[in-house]
Amino acid sequence: MPKYVSNAVVVPGDGEPCPRCGQPMHIFEHSAISPRQRRAPFYYAKWYRCYNIACKTSVVTHDEDRIWNITGQKRLDLERWFAEHVERDQTKAG
């Protein structure tokens, strides 16, 4: 069985501050788009991880970094689902 190999690379420099602890975050992006990303309804072009190992923040993503592989009603339904669940999760956290 082949070993899992990540195609993520760390972009040099500091990213935006962590929303939880305020420390700078690592910026990650794909070195190449694999068939796995192409099969998914969407994937993120870049994402962020906190430098601070004591911080509970795992991954931070932004809507503007989301790359869609689907169109039409399926995409609209999934976007609506995201909006409902993100709003609900933010209400719980706040």
C-alpha positions as CSV (number, residue, x, y, z in Angstrom):
1,M,0.0,0.0,0.0
2,P,1.5,3.4,-1.0
3,K,2.4,5.8,1.8
4,Y,0.4,9.0,1.9
5,V,2.5,11.9,0.5
6,S,1.3,15.4,1.0
7,N,1.6,17.9,-1.9
8,A,1.3,20.9,0.4
9,V,4.1,23.4,0.6
10,V,4.7,26.2,3.1
11,V,4.8,29.6,1.5
12,P,7.7,31.6,2.9
13,G,6.9,34.4,5.3
14,D,4.3,34.9,8.0
15,G,0.6,34.8,7.4
16,E,-2.1,36.7,9.1
17,P,-2.5,36.6,12.9
18,C,-4.2,33.6,14.4
19,P,-7.8,34.4,15.3
20,R,-7.4,32.7,18.7
21,C,-3.9,33.5,20.0
22,G,-2.8,36.4,17.7
23,Q,0.5,34.7,16.6
24,P,1.5,34.6,12.9
25,M,0.4,31.5,11.0
26,H,2.1,29.3,8.4
27,I,0.6,29.7,4.9
28,F,0.1,26.4,3.0
29,E,-0.8,25.8,-0.7
30,H,-0.7,22.9,-3.1
31,S,2.4,22.2,-5.1
32,A,0.2,20.5,-7.7
33,I,-3.5,19.9,-8.0
34,S,-4.1,16.1,-7.7
35,P,-6.9,14.0,-9.0
36,R,-8.2,13.9,-5.4
37,Q,-8.8,17.7,-5.4
38,R,-10.4,17.5,-8.8
39,R,-12.9,14.9,-7.7
40,A,-14.0,16.9,-4.6
41,P,-16.8,19.4,-4.9
42,F,-14.2,22.1,-3.9
43,Y,-10.7,22.4,-2.4
44,Y,-8.8,25.3,-0.9
45,A,-6.0,27.0,-2.9
46,K,-4.4,28.0,0.4
47,W,-5.0,27.5,4.1
48,Y,-3.3,28.6,7.3
49,R,-2.0,26.8,10.4
50,C,-0.9,28.5,13.7
51,Y,2.8,28.6,14.6
52,N,2.0,28.4,18.3
53,I,1.9,24.7,19.4
54,A,-0.1,25.5,22.5
55,C,-2.9,27.1,20.4
56,K,-6.0,25.0,19.8
57,T,-6.5,26.4,16.3
58,S,-5.9,23.7,13.7
59,V,-6.7,25.0,10.2
60,V,-8.0,28.4,9.1
61,T,-9.6,28.7,5.7
62,H,-11.2,31.6,3.8
63,D,-14.1,31.5,1.4
64,E,-12.1,33.5,-1.2
65,D,-9.5,30.6,-1.3
66,R,-12.1,28.0,-2.1
67,I,-11.9,26.6,-5.7
68,W,-15.2,25.0,-6.9
69,N,-15.3,22.0,-9.1
70,I,-19.1,21.9,-9.3
71,T,-21.6,24.4,-10.8
72,G,-25.3,25.0,-10.9
73,Q,-27.8,23.9,-8.3
74,K,-25.3,21.6,-6.5
75,R,-22.9,24.5,-5.9
76,L,-25.8,26.7,-4.7
77,D,-27.0,24.1,-2.3
78,L,-23.5,23.5,-0.9
79,E,-22.9,27.3,-0.5
80,R,-26.2,27.6,1.3
81,W,-25.2,24.7,3.6
82,F,-21.9,26.4,4.4
83,A,-23.5,29.7,5.2
84,E,-26.0,28.1,7.6
85,H,-23.4,26.0,9.4
86,V,-20.7,28.6,9.7
87,E,-23.3,31.1,11.1
88,R,-24.5,28.4,13.6
89,D,-20.9,27.5,14.6
90,Q,-20.0,31.2,15.1
91,T,-23.1,31.7,17.2
92,K,-22.1,28.8,19.5
93,A,-18.5,30.0,19.8
94,G,-19.4,33.6,20.6
